[in-house]
């Protein structure tokens, strides 16, 4: 059995409009292409009055998700990927295709030179 990391999708109804089904399909396709186990599509409607990312964060925690895939940055407030979300999950956008990784690799230290053993 091979482990596949879990991903969620996130779309806003006010941003997708009539293209919502297309956006959801694009999110699922990218998850499959990147090798994720797609667990859930979080659909946010601003008319609900709830905080935009509350359900996404709760589901991500509950499902131990590694990433969230969105159609574009416009699906977040102000059209920008929230840094606080990137601290919890990798954020992947379909268009433009980009990944905002939560675990950036720190710079590697220079290793001390190997000393030849006189033998």
Helices and strands as residue ranges (DSSP letters): E 6-12, H 13-16, G 17-19, H 20-33, E 37-44, G 46-48, H 54-63, E 67-70, G 73-75, G 77-79, H 83-86, E 90-93, E 98-100
